[in-house]
Amino acid sequence: MFWQDNASSHTARVVQTFLNQEHIQTLPWLAFSPSMSLIEHA
């Protein structure tokens, strides 16, 4: 399971097609959600 932000490289159709074909689940991330990085403030 992957957790991706809404970067254009993550939301590209080719990436989404690959993830669907390989049955890889992704967690939803809202476009304007706060950063949830665990190491950002370290």
mmCIF file of the N, C-alpha and C atoms, coordinates in Angstrom:
data_MODEL
# 
_entry.id   MODEL 
# 
loop_
_atom_site.group_PDB 
_atom_site.id 
_atom_site.type_symbol 
_atom_site.label_atom_id 
_atom_site.label_alt_id 
_atom_site.label_comp_id 
_atom_site.label_asym_id 
_atom_site.label_entity_id 
_atom_site.label_seq_id 
_atom_site.pdbx_PDB_ins_code 
_atom_site.Cartn_x 
_atom_site.Cartn_y 
_atom_site.Cartn_z 
_atom_site.occupancy 
_atom_site.B_iso_or_equiv 
_atom_site.pdbx_formal_charge 
_atom_site.auth_seq_id 
_atom_site.auth_comp_id 
_atom_site.auth_asym_id 
_atom_site.auth_atom_id 
_atom_site.pdbx_PDB_model_num 
ATOM 1   N N  . MET A 1 1  ? 0.842  -1.167 0.000   1.00 0.00 ? 1  MET A N  1 
ATOM 2   C CA . MET A 1 1  ? 0.000  0.000  0.000   1.00 0.00 ? 1  MET A CA 1 
ATOM 3   C C  . MET A 1 1  ? 0.893  1.237  0.000   1.00 0.00 ? 1  MET A C  1 
ATOM 4   N N  . PHE A 1 2  ? 0.568  2.190  -0.849  1.00 0.00 ? 2  PHE A N  1 
ATOM 5   C CA . PHE A 1 2  ? 1.336  3.421  -0.975  1.00 0.00 ? 2  PHE A CA 1 
ATOM 6   C C  . PHE A 1 2  ? 0.519  4.609  -0.511  1.00 0.00 ? 2  PHE A C  1 
ATOM 7   N N  . TRP A 1 3  ? 1.215  5.593  -0.011  1.00 0.00 ? 3  TRP A N  1 
ATOM 8   C CA . TRP A 1 3  ? 0.605  6.861  0.372   1.00 0.00 ? 3  TRP A CA 1 
ATOM 9   C C  . TRP A 1 3  ? 1.299  7.931  -0.444  1.00 0.00 ? 3  TRP A C  1 
ATOM 10  N N  . GLN A 1 4  ? 0.592  8.493  -1.425  1.00 0.00 ? 4  GLN A N  1 
ATOM 11  C CA . GLN A 1 4  ? 1.192  9.458  -2.333  1.00 0.00 ? 4  GLN A CA 1 
ATOM 12  C C  . GLN A 1 4  ? 0.502  10.800 -2.180  1.00 0.00 ? 4  GLN A C  1 
ATOM 13  N N  . ASP A 1 5  ? 1.287  11.856 -2.405  1.00 0.00 ? 5  ASP A N  1 
ATOM 14  C CA . ASP A 1 5  ? 0.661  13.167 -2.450  1.00 0.00 ? 5  ASP A CA 1 
ATOM 15  C C  . ASP A 1 5  ? 0.085  13.368 -3.846  1.00 0.00 ? 5  ASP A C  1 
ATOM 16  N N  . ASN A 1 6  ? -0.461 14.503 -4.116  1.00 0.00 ? 6  ASN A N  1 
ATOM 17  C CA . ASN A 1 6  ? -1.081 14.750 -5.415  1.00 0.00 ? 6  ASN A CA 1 
ATOM 18  C C  . ASN A 1 6  ? -0.114 15.379 -6.403  1.00 0.00 ? 6  ASN A C  1 
ATOM 19  N N  . ALA A 1 7  ? 1.153  15.024 -6.317  1.00 0.00 ? 7  ALA A N  1 
ATOM 20  C CA . ALA A 1 7  ? 2.130  15.519 -7.290  1.00 0.00 ? 7  ALA A CA 1 
ATOM 21  C C  . ALA A 1 7  ? 1.749  15.010 -8.678  1.00 0.00 ? 7  ALA A C  1 
ATOM 22  N N  . SER A 1 8  ? 2.010  15.804 -9.685  1.00 0.00 ? 8  SER A N  1 
ATOM 23  C CA . SER A 1 8  ? 1.611  15.420 -11.038 1.00 0.00 ? 8  SER A CA 1 
ATOM 24  C C  . SER A 1 8  ? 2.254  14.117 -11.488 1.00 0.00 ? 8  SER A C  1 
ATOM 25  N N  . SER A 1 9  ? 3.450  13.823 -10.992 1.00 0.00 ? 9  SER A N  1 
ATOM 26  C CA . SER A 1 9  ? 4.092  12.563 -11.363 1.00 0.00 ? 9  SER A CA 1 
ATOM 27  C C  . SER A 1 9  ? 3.403  11.358 -10.724 1.00 0.00 ? 9  SER A C  1 
ATOM 28  N N  . HIS A 1 10 ? 2.657  11.581 -9.645  1.00 0.00 ? 10 HIS A N  1 
ATOM 29  C CA . HIS A 1 10 ? 1.935  10.492 -8.984  1.00 0.00 ? 10 HIS A CA 1 
ATOM 30  C C  . HIS A 1 10 ? 0.524  10.320 -9.530  1.00 0.00 ? 10 HIS A C  1 
ATOM 31  N N  . THR A 1 11 ? -0.029 11.367 -10.097 1.00 0.00 ? 11 THR A N  1 
ATOM 32  C CA . THR A 1 11 ? -1.408 11.305 -10.584 1.00 0.00 ? 11 THR A CA 1 
ATOM 33  C C  . THR A 1 11 ? -1.491 11.125 -12.092 1.00 0.00 ? 11 THR A C  1 
ATOM 34  N N  . ALA A 1 12 ? -0.352 10.962 -12.751 1.00 0.00 ? 12 ALA A N  1 
ATOM 35  C CA . ALA A 1 12 ? -0.350 10.769 -14.195 1.00 0.00 ? 12 ALA A CA 1 
ATOM 36  C C  . ALA A 1 12 ? -1.116 9.496  -14.553 1.00 0.00 ? 12 ALA A C  1 
ATOM 37  N N  . ARG A 1 13 ? -1.783 9.519  -15.683 1.00 0.00 ? 13 ARG A N  1 
ATOM 38  C CA . ARG A 1 13 ? -2.603 8.381  -16.099 1.00 0.00 ? 13 ARG A CA 1 
ATOM 39  C C  . ARG A 1 13 ? -1.773 7.104  -16.225 1.00 0.00 ? 13 ARG A C  1 
ATOM 40  N N  . VAL A 1 14 ? -0.560 7.204  -16.733 1.00 0.00 ? 14 VAL A N  1 
ATOM 41  C CA . VAL A 1 14 ? 0.267  6.013  -16.900 1.00 0.00 ? 14 VAL A CA 1 
ATOM 42  C C  . VAL A 1 14 ? 0.617  5.397  -15.544 1.00 0.00 ? 14 VAL A C  1 
ATOM 43  N N  . VAL A 1 15 ? 0.851  6.208  -14.545 1.00 0.00 ? 15 VAL A N  1 
ATOM 44  C CA . VAL A 1 15 ? 1.160  5.713  -13.198 1.00 0.00 ? 15 VAL A CA 1 
ATOM 45  C C  . VAL A 1 15 ? -0.073 5.054  -12.600 1.00 0.00 ? 15 VAL A C  1 
ATOM 46  N N  . GLN A 1 16 ? -1.223 5.716  -12.709 1.00 0.00 ? 16 GLN A N  1 
ATOM 47  C CA . GLN A 1 16 ? -2.454 5.153  -12.168 1.00 0.00 ? 16 GLN A CA 1 
ATOM 48  C C  . GLN A 1 16 ? -2.817 3.841  -12.857 1.00 0.00 ? 16 GLN A C  1 
ATOM 49  N N  . THR A 1 17 ? -2.608 3.751  -14.162 1.00 0.00 ? 17 THR A N  1 
ATOM 50  C CA . THR A 1 17 ? -2.873 2.515  -14.896 1.00 0.00 ? 17 THR A CA 1 
ATOM 51  C C  . THR A 1 17 ? -1.978 1.394  -14.400 1.00 0.00 ? 17 THR A C  1 
ATOM 52  N N  . PHE A 1 18 ? -0.695 1.691  -14.214 1.00 0.00 ? 18 PHE A N  1 
ATOM 53  C CA . PHE A 1 18 ? 0.240  0.680  -13.710 1.00 0.00 ? 18 PHE A CA 1 
ATOM 54  C C  . PHE A 1 18 ? -0.170 0.184  -12.329 1.00 0.00 ? 18 PHE A C  1 
ATOM 55  N N  . LEU A 1 19 ? -0.486 1.115  -11.432 1.00 0.00 ? 19 LEU A N  1 
ATOM 56  C CA . LEU A 1 19 ? -0.872 0.729  -10.078 1.00 0.00 ? 19 LEU A CA 1 
ATOM 57  C C  . LEU A 1 19 ? -2.125 -0.140 -10.095 1.00 0.00 ? 19 LEU A C  1 
ATOM 58  N N  . ASN A 1 20 ? -3.082 0.201  -10.937 1.00 0.00 ? 20 ASN A N  1 
ATOM 59  C CA . ASN A 1 20 ? -4.302 -0.605 -11.042 1.00 0.00 ? 20 ASN A CA 1 
ATOM 60  C C  . ASN A 1 20 ? -4.019 -1.987 -11.609 1.00 0.00 ? 20 ASN A C  1 
ATOM 61  N N  . GLN A 1 21 ? -3.176 -2.075 -12.622 1.00 0.00 ? 21 GLN A N  1 
ATOM 62  C CA . GLN A 1 21 ? -2.842 -3.371 -13.229 1.00 0.00 ? 21 GLN A CA 1 
ATOM 63  C C  . GLN A 1 21 ? -2.120 -4.286 -12.252 1.00 0.00 ? 21 GLN A C  1 
ATOM 64  N N  . GLU A 1 22 ? -1.309 -3.700 -11.393 1.00 0.00 ? 22 GLU A N  1 
ATOM 65  C CA . GLU A 1 22 ? -0.544 -4.486 -10.424 1.00 0.00 ? 22 GLU A CA 1 
ATOM 66  C C  . GLU A 1 22 ? -1.285 -4.657 -9.094  1.00 0.00 ? 22 GLU A C  1 
ATOM 67  N N  . HIS A 1 23 ? -2.525 -4.146 -9.033  1.00 0.00 ? 23 HIS A N  1 
ATOM 68  C CA . HIS A 1 23 ? -3.369 -4.250 -7.839  1.00 0.00 ? 23 HIS A CA 1 
ATOM 69  C C  . HIS A 1 23 ? -2.683 -3.640 -6.611  1.00 0.00 ? 23 HIS A C  1 
ATOM 70  N N  . ILE A 1 24 ? -2.055 -2.500 -6.809  1.00 0.00 ? 24 ILE A N  1 
ATOM 71  C CA . ILE A 1 24 ? -1.398 -1.781 -5.727  1.00 0.00 ? 24 ILE A CA 1 
ATOM 72  C C  . ILE A 1 24 ? -2.363 -0.731 -5.204  1.00 0.00 ? 24 ILE A C  1 
ATOM 73  N N  . GLN A 1 25 ? -2.639 -0.782 -3.919  1.00 0.00 ? 25 GLN A N  1 
ATOM 74  C CA . GLN A 1 25 ? -3.570 0.158  -3.306  1.00 0.00 ? 25 GLN A CA 1 
ATOM 75  C C  . GLN A 1 25 ? -2.842 1.429  -2.903  1.00 0.00 ? 25 GLN A C  1 
ATOM 76  N N  . THR A 1 26 ? -3.536 2.543  -3.034  1.00 0.00 ? 26 THR A N  1 
ATOM 77  C CA . THR A 1 26 ? -3.000 3.822  -2.573  1.00 0.00 ? 26 THR A CA 1 
ATOM 78  C C  . THR A 1 26 ? -3.984 4.452  -1.609  1.00 0.00 ? 26 THR A C  1 
ATOM 79  N N  . LEU A 1 27 ? -3.457 5.138  -0.635  1.00 0.00 ? 27 LEU A N  1 
ATOM 80  C CA . LEU A 1 27 ? -4.292 5.867  0.309   1.00 0.00 ? 27 LEU A CA 1 
ATOM 81  C C  . LEU A 1 27 ? -4.629 7.224  -0.288  1.00 0.00 ? 27 LEU A C  1 
ATOM 82  N N  . PRO A 1 28 ? -5.849 7.688  -0.112  1.00 0.00 ? 28 PRO A N  1 
ATOM 83  C CA . PRO A 1 28 ? -6.221 9.003  -0.668  1.00 0.00 ? 28 PRO A CA 1 
ATOM 84  C C  . PRO A 1 28 ? -5.500 10.139 0.051   1.00 0.00 ? 28 PRO A C  1 
ATOM 85  N N  . TRP A 1 29 ? -5.220 11.188 -0.666  1.00 0.00 ? 29 TRP A N  1 
ATOM 86  C CA . TRP A 1 29 ? -4.570 12.371 -0.120  1.00 0.00 ? 29 TRP A CA 1 
ATOM 87  C C  . TRP A 1 29 ? -5.283 13.574 -0.709  1.00 0.00 ? 29 TRP A C  1 
ATOM 88  N N  . LEU A 1 30 ? -5.848 14.413 0.125   1.00 0.00 ? 30 LEU A N  1 
ATOM 89  C CA . LEU A 1 30 ? -6.564 15.577 -0.370  1.00 0.00 ? 30 LEU A CA 1 
ATOM 90  C C  . LEU A 1 30 ? -5.595 16.584 -0.971  1.00 0.00 ? 30 LEU A C  1 
ATOM 91  N N  . ALA A 1 31 ? -6.056 17.327 -1.945  1.00 0.00 ? 31 ALA A N  1 
ATOM 92  C CA . ALA A 1 31 ? -5.196 18.270 -2.662  1.00 0.00 ? 31 ALA A CA 1 
ATOM 93  C C  . ALA A 1 31 ? -4.617 19.338 -1.748  1.00 0.00 ? 31 ALA A C  1 
ATOM 94  N N  . PHE A 1 32 ? -5.351 19.754 -0.723  1.00 0.00 ? 32 PHE A N  1 
ATOM 95  C CA . PHE A 1 32 ? -4.889 20.823 0.140   1.00 0.00 ? 32 PHE A CA 1 
ATOM 96  C C  . PHE A 1 32 ? -4.729 20.362 1.587   1.00 0.00 ? 32 PHE A C  1 
ATOM 97  N N  . SER A 1 33 ? -4.381 19.094 1.766   1.00 0.00 ? 33 SER A N  1 
ATOM 98  C CA . SER A 1 33 ? -4.216 18.579 3.125   1.00 0.00 ? 33 SER A CA 1 
ATOM 99  C C  . SER A 1 33 ? -2.872 19.033 3.686   1.00 0.00 ? 33 SER A C  1 
ATOM 100 N N  . PRO A 1 34 ? -2.766 19.131 4.994   1.00 0.00 ? 34 PRO A N  1 
ATOM 101 C CA . PRO A 1 34 ? -1.478 19.513 5.592   1.00 0.00 ? 34 PRO A CA 1 
ATOM 102 C C  . PRO A 1 34 ? -0.449 18.412 5.406   1.00 0.00 ? 34 PRO A C  1 
ATOM 103 N N  . SER A 1 35 ? 0.782  18.780 5.456   1.00 0.00 ? 35 SER A N  1 
ATOM 104 C CA . SER A 1 35 ? 1.845  17.798 5.296   1.00 0.00 ? 35 SER A CA 1 
ATOM 105 C C  . SER A 1 35 ? 1.797  16.798 6.438   1.00 0.00 ? 35 SER A C  1 
ATOM 106 N N  . MET A 1 36 ? 1.914  15.520 6.102   1.00 0.00 ? 36 MET A N  1 
ATOM 107 C CA . MET A 1 36 ? 1.869  14.471 7.109   1.00 0.00 ? 36 MET A CA 1 
ATOM 108 C C  . MET A 1 36 ? 3.203  13.737 7.193   1.00 0.00 ? 36 MET A C  1 
ATOM 109 N N  . SER A 1 37 ? 4.264  14.357 6.720   1.00 0.00 ? 37 SER A N  1 
ATOM 110 C CA . SER A 1 37 ? 5.570  13.727 6.731   1.00 0.00 ? 37 SER A CA 1 
ATOM 111 C C  . SER A 1 37 ? 6.056  13.517 8.159   1.00 0.00 ? 37 SER A C  1 
ATOM 112 N N  . LEU A 1 38 ? 6.470  12.301 8.451   1.00 0.00 ? 38 LEU A N  1 
ATOM 113 C CA . LEU A 1 38 ? 6.929  11.985 9.791   1.00 0.00 ? 38 LEU A CA 1 
ATOM 114 C C  . LEU A 1 38 ? 8.332  12.512 10.057  1.00 0.00 ? 38 LEU A C  1 
ATOM 115 N N  . ILE A 1 39 ? 9.141  12.714 9.014   1.00 0.00 ? 39 ILE A N  1 
ATOM 116 C CA . ILE A 1 39 ? 10.526 13.136 9.206   1.00 0.00 ? 39 ILE A CA 1 
ATOM 117 C C  . ILE A 1 39 ? 10.754 14.602 8.877   1.00 0.00 ? 39 ILE A C  1 
ATOM 118 N N  . GLU A 1 40 ? 9.722  15.306 8.440   1.00 0.00 ? 40 GLU A N  1 
ATOM 119 C CA . GLU A 1 40 ? 9.896  16.685 7.996   1.00 0.00 ? 40 GLU A CA 1 
ATOM 120 C C  . GLU A 1 40 ? 10.444 17.582 9.098   1.00 0.00 ? 40 GLU A C  1 
ATOM 121 N N  . HIS A 1 41 ? 10.009 17.398 10.329  1.00 0.00 ? 41 HIS A N  1 
ATOM 122 C CA . HIS A 1 41 ? 10.422 18.273 11.417  1.00 0.00 ? 41 HIS A CA 1 
ATOM 123 C C  . HIS A 1 41 ? 11.583 17.689 12.245  1.00 0.00 ? 41 HIS A C  1 
ATOM 124 N N  . ALA A 1 42 ? 12.159 16.624 11.750  1.00 0.00 ? 42 ALA A N  1 
ATOM 125 C CA . ALA A 1 42 ? 13.266 15.976 12.494  1.00 0.00 ? 42 ALA A CA 1 
ATOM 126 C C  . ALA A 1 42 ? 14.570 16.713 12.259  1.00 0.00 ? 42 ALA A C  1 
# 
